[in-house]
Amino acid sequence: MVQYDIDTDEFPVPLLELEFPRTISTSVRIDVAALSDKGKVRERNEDHYLVARGGRHATTLLSNVPPGDIPSQFGETAYLMIVADGMGGHLGGEVASRMAIATLINIIFHVPDWILKLDDEHAQKVMERAAARYQQVHEALQKKAHLDPELEGMGTTMTAAMSLGDDLFVTQVGDSRAYRFRNGTLELLTRDQTYAQMLADEGQISQQEVARHRLRNVLTSALGGSQKNVRAEIRRWKLADGDRLLLCSDGLTDMIDDVGIAEVLGRETRSDQSCQLLVERALANGGKDNVTVVLARYSMPAA
């Protein structure tokens, strides 16, 4: 006879309770769109983006257990949005940004236990995993550049947002930004990893000077750069009904200030229309860099 040890789940299971957990995340609806343009100056587009939906789902197909005892459907749904802005000579930037996203997704697919139910302990684990995954991506890009001399010096920013129900995790390296627009107010959820921002943090220049400073686009951290370790910034936020989440490369924020972005997001337009308008305005203001936007409007279930 084969004897198995009982493996306890990380989450407490209510063995004596018949109530199934409420799956709020499957009731969340998002209107999401994305758009990227090489701009008016660059020869090629070195920006890449990704929007994905994933989760765990179960549907009862056949059973003679009374319907009230087992739900006909059960699921948890998460959304992932990424913007990466590459840099480097020749094809380096283009390769770096698409490889960073592809590598991150490959890593996620190989993780056997996706965390799709959150408490404070597991939220911390999500953030620890995000930091580890960014480091893996960083090392993969460095290895690729080492093997191919044409890609020497390539690197990329990468900002990723993962939402599960009303929980939002934002992970960032570089200066591609994430914003939350709520009740008419635009809030920056990330902090640029640039020399100009570092000078402001140290009090050598004012925050208002950052947008015009000559070092505003010089990164202090990038995936695939020369640093041994990458410094990923990870924060947890809460979402509310009607929130709009924007991820963008600096090709947008260098051409449109926060006031202009807020004006567009304040309009009652679909996400694809808002993306189009943001990109058009960036181009109209000069389009000096590749511009990429990913925009989602969240509709939350009633409590």
Secondary structure, DSSP 8 states (H G I E B T S, - for coil): ---------SS---TT-------GGGG-EEEEEEEEE-TTT-SS--EEEEEEEEEEEEE--S--S-TTTS-SEEEEEEEEEEEEEEE-TTTHHHHHHHHHHHHHHHHHHT-S----S--HHHHHHHHHHHHHHHHHHHHHHHHHHHH-GGGTT-EE-EEEEEEETTEEEEEEESS-EEEEEETTEEEE-S---BHHHHHHHTTSS-HHHHTT-TTTT-BS--BTSS-SS---EEEEEE--TT-EEEEE-HHHHTTS-HHHHHHHHTS---HHHHHHHHHHHHHHTT--S-EEEEEEEEE----
